[in-house]
Amino acid sequence: MTPQFVLEGVVVGLAVGSIYALIAVGFTVLYKSTKILNLAHGELVLFGGYLAIAVTSAAGFLPVPAAFALGVAVTLLAAAALGFAVERAVMRPLFGQPLLSVIIVTLALGYVIRGVMVGIWSGETRTFPPVVPAAVVRVAGVPVSLVGVWSAAAAALLLVLFSLFFRYTRWGIAMRAAANEQLTASTLGVSLKRVFAYAWAFAAVAGAVGGILLGLWLGVNFALAAVGLKALAAVILGGLDSIPGAILGGLLVGVVETVLGGYIDAHVKLWGQPLHGFKEVTAYLVILLALMVRPYGLFGTEHIERL
Amino acid sequence: MAYARPCGDFKTSYAQDMALLDIRLYRWGFAVLLVALALAPWVLGRWIYLLNDIAIFAVGATGLSLVMGFAGQISLGHAAFMAVGAYTSWFVTSQLRLPFVVALPLSALVAFAVGAVVGLPSLRIKGLYLAIATLAFQFLVEYLIVQTVSGMGGTPVPSMDLFGVPVNTEVRFWYLVAAVWVLGAVFATNLTRTRVGLALMAVRDRDYAAQVLGVNLLYYKTLAFALGAAYAGVAGSLFAHYNRVIGAEHFSLAQSIDFVAMLVIGGLGSVWGPHLGAAFVRILTQLLKMWAPVLGALLPVLGRATTSVHDIVFGVVLIAFLIWEPGGLATLLRKLKRYVDLWPFPH
């Protein structure tokens, strides 16, 4: 592992990690406000990527940047609508049900969303028209594709916007209040139903943006749903209910995956056979290790159980 | 010994109280069920393969029912345990050249051991976190299969024979799998009534309270995972020799979720649940497989959507059950039985 390899890995990893962080923040916000672990998050990411590509391609008569802007706008609106619809139709009837039912219902939801998307767009890899020129820039002496830099910058900008939203707007504060103590917030006039609906819309939008950014960089195919589960690794590492934890976790997972996974892929042999795709499972190893050592994550609150 | 359940409790001995089939109606019912299972090949003809399929997955679902339904531990990696059993069976029969009679218990044992190891963290992590840990285990096993034995294709598994009799037809396989199915189901049913089963249910309802009452959490949680995995291992071994080819796609996350679907649809924490659920899920899968092309031909508008009909229907059925009947088919049956018992009175 040469220093150059590590440096490259860290830079690229940070770029990927910022997108993971964005997706992970959607996850965490949803968990904080509703105590629901959304296993359909990967499908929300996919939804964003596919819809944005479909709209951008359909608006081919416009110049590419305008078509892309239209695609992004439509996708974000559709994602928010999807989030509201899911909350209203599926989650609200299950309010107060045991954890098991809620986890399984999100899994089932993922099935439905993915099924519908396979039906409409089939499974092959799709790419955006060239929105960002396929140039390579040097960051800290490391070559990175321009798309990567753009996605990282967009993800960082959105993370800042999200934190401002939660700090200063009325609904951001209401959501934080509900996350802190549902019952108290409810007695103080915060409508839990609306908070839940906003949380779902927020998670769907964050996932969709992650999908668009990853789609710009790598193209969209059904393997992208696995990215939603990588965000899970980020969240577990950072602590399920900590937003800074989710961001740091996302960056860490990105770096570990690129450096360690990339190294093992390239250099480690098992029985004389090179290992392929180890990078893809690195995130799950991170999950297992994090759960063994600190089940509540780096910054999560330790759950103390009382009888 | 009455035909119907008498009003009041007339049991005079412990044995009577513990009898599984306590009234004559149930004894006759069970006898009829066994006869029906034995005669199934004649009745079903070539459709017997459907029953073989159901039986294999019902055995696996029974294991998951011990873990999730009785011990309350979420497992999203049940298909991975099935893979452990299947590959153990493959290794023992094709590499070590031992008979299937040795391979079947061995795959149960190996899966039991792996299950115990995977179950160990369940003492420390629970609920959501356990779900995620088992999910990670599922992905790692899939990765290992692709990397080490099967690659992206499948691994051929030799055909089996039982004490020199080749089990090479659907009907012969049916008698083998039916025996395993009934034995496994009766064992699980009895297990849930013993100290072990009661301890598991105490753990499910409130694990700390159970610990205070003297239930060894580490032992029982690990045991639940190990037993569940052993059932999955048996199912995996049967599946391997039935399908003759095993690969990563047979033991994918989708299969694990199918197992969870069987339990939820059948009914969590019920003895009949996994069997009803397995039958429902497998029959629905086969029907969709048969009808999807027909649907596509009849309604060309749907186009490619027919390829993903399975996923959509499954998701919708699961959500519908969770919202309207969280107790699953078993609870529906119980309600029906109650209605018939009380008819013509509503209460």
Boltz contact constraints between the chains, C-beta under 6 A:
constraints:
  - contact:
      token1: [A, 37]
      token2: [B, 128]
      max_distance: 6.0
  - contact:
      token1: [A, 90]
      token2: [B, 319]
      max_distance: 6.0
  - contact:
      token1: [A, 93]
      token2: [B, 323]
      max_distance: 6.0
  - contact:
      token1: [A, 99]
      token2: [B, 127]
      max_distance: 6.0
  - contact:
      token1: [A, 100]
      token2: [B, 74]
      max_distance: 6.0
  - contact:
      token1: [A, 101]
      token2: [B, 322]
      max_distance: 6.0
  - contact:
      token1: [A, 101]
      token2: [B, 326]
      max_distance: 6.0
  - contact:
      token1: [A, 103]
      token2: [B, 131]
      max_distance: 6.0
  - contact:
      token1: [A, 104]
      token2: [B, 260]
      max_distance: 6.0
  - contact:
      token1: [A, 104]
      token2: [B, 264]
      max_distance: 6.0
  - contact:
      token1: [A, 105]
      token2: [B, 319]
      max_distance: 6.0
  - contact:
      token1: [A, 105]
      token2: [B, 322]
      max_distance: 6.0
  - contact:
      token1: [A, 107]
      token2: [B, 257]
      max_distance: 6.0
  - contact:
      token1: [A, 108]
      token2: [B, 315]
      max_distance: 6.0
  - contact:
      token1: [A, 108]
      token2: [B, 318]
      max_distance: 6.0
  - contact:
      token1: [A, 108]
      token2: [B, 319]
      max_distance: 6.0
  - contact:
      token1: [A, 111]
      token2: [B, 311]
      max_distance: 6.0
  - contact:
      token1: [A, 111]
      token2: [B, 314]
      max_distance: 6.0
  - contact:
      token1: [A, 111]
      token2: [B, 315]
      max_distance: 6.0
  - contact:
      token1: [A, 112]
      token2: [B, 312]
      max_distance: 6.0
  - contact:
      token1: [A, 112]
      token2: [B, 315]
      max_distance: 6.0
  - contact:
      token1: [A, 115]
      token2: [B, 308]
      max_distance: 6.0
  - contact:
      token1: [A, 115]
      token2: [B, 311]
      max_distance: 6.0
  - contact:
      token1: [A, 115]
      token2: [B, 312]
      max_distance: 6.0
  - contact:
      token1: [A, 118]
      token2: [B, 308]
      max_distance: 6.0
  - contact:
      token1: [A, 119]
      token2: [B, 304]
      max_distance: 6.0
  - contact:
      token1: [A, 119]
      token2: [B, 305]
      max_distance: 6.0
  - contact:
      token1: [A, 119]
      token2: [B, 308]
      max_distance: 6.0
  - contact:
      token1: [A, 122]
      token2: [B, 304]
      max_distance: 6.0
  - contact:
      token1: [A, 281]
      token2: [B, 139]
      max_distance: 6.0
  - contact:
      token1: [A, 281]
      token2: [B, 143]
      max_distance: 6.0
  - contact:
      token1: [A, 284]
      token2: [B, 136]
      max_distance: 6.0
  - contact:
      token1: [A, 284]
      token2: [B, 139]
      max_distance: 6.0
  - contact:
      token1: [A, 284]
      token2: [B, 140]
      max_distance: 6.0
  - contact:
      token1: [A, 287]
      token2: [B, 136]
      max_distance: 6.0
  - contact:
      token1: [A, 288]
      token2: [B, 136]
      max_distance: 6.0
  - contact:
      token1: [A, 291]
      token2: [B, 125]
      max_distance: 6.0
  - contact:
      token1: [A, 291]
      token2: [B, 129]
      max_distance: 6.0
  - contact:
      token1: [A, 291]
      token2: [B, 133]
      max_distance: 6.0
  - contact:
      token1: [A, 295]
      token2: [B, 124]
      max_distance: 6.0
  - contact:
      token1: [A, 295]
      token2: [B, 125]
      max_distance: 6.0
  - contact:
      token1: [A, 295]
      token2: [B, 129]
      max_distance: 6.0
  - contact:
      token1: [A, 305]
      token2: [B, 208]
      max_distance: 6.0
  - contact:
      token1: [A, 307]
      token2: [B, 208]
      max_distance: 6.0
  - contact:
      token1: [A, 307]
      token2: [B, 209]
      max_distance: 6.0
